[in-house]
């Protein structure tokens, strides 16, 4: 006998099977007595299935995820037949308003989980998001970008030692998977402590939209939803096959100065390759930055100024053949940059 889908209750509002509902989860007021709330879009399928959340802007200046969720909502492919999808385009609404990574209390929301209903503002937002949304779910995808003035190659960070999580990471469809350690106070840590399987998608730069990162993110989320059985999706014939980085490290500036980069995001580097030159204001070379090991650049500082010790290039190291990884980084661009209209926002 087939089980019947039951209504889903979130933030005190009931969503019936087959319904799409927009709602706002109240957080706290601004000084101006203006209410602040977390916007949420819930799609409740007609048949029972997994409950999945997709969140963005946990750091308020990381905007790619907002656009990814916006495109998902308007995508023709997002027809939820089974299970429940909870889309949260702005978790840290305060940060988005201020174009800041942080909350007004200068705390990092992604270091404040699980939080407390009676704690700091960051702790209260973390606790609210965890209890009202995350803990209702079986799976999650948290969308991030690099920090301000830093870009990340599209990549998934997850607990790849867990087979179910690793399978989700592989089907997402980006070339780089990092078996990433958990950070204390992070959403990923809190979700995993509650038994929720979660992926962290990193791509692009803070305060900027990056089309490749956005398209790869939209496609990746749809791939995972298809894998979990929430939607039916015809897969593209050309798939990006991921490789797991066994480790990664940042190459830091050995001197303060003006940076002239030689290598770019996604480039393959060999041990000893010149990554950048550091010069003084008169154009004289002060130092040369070289790769300490062979690998691929998955993160890069964009601003051409650096203080001594500042992180400049994030290099991932792989056990797989270099040629295969390079092919898949190129395949990512070929797959997602053509304007094929598959999941563009409708014009009307």
Secondary structure, DSSP 4 states (H G I P E B T S, - for coil): -PPPPPPEEETTEEE-TT-EEEEEEEEEE-TTS-EEEEEEEEEE-SEEEEEEEEEE-SSTT--HHHHHHHHHHT-TT----EEEEEEES-S-HHHHHHT-SS-TTS--GGGS-S--TTS-HHHHHHHHHHHHTGGG-SEEEEEE---TTEEEEEEEEE-TTSHHHHHHHHHH--SEEEEPPPPTT-HHHHHHHTT-EEEEEEEEETT---HHHHHHHHHHHHHHHHHHTSS--PPPSS-PPPEEEEEEEEEE-SS-EEEEESS-TT-EE-TT-EEEEEE-TTS-EEEEEE-SS-EEEEEEE-SSEE-TT-EEEEEEEESS-HHHHHHHHHHHHHHHHS---SSPPP--
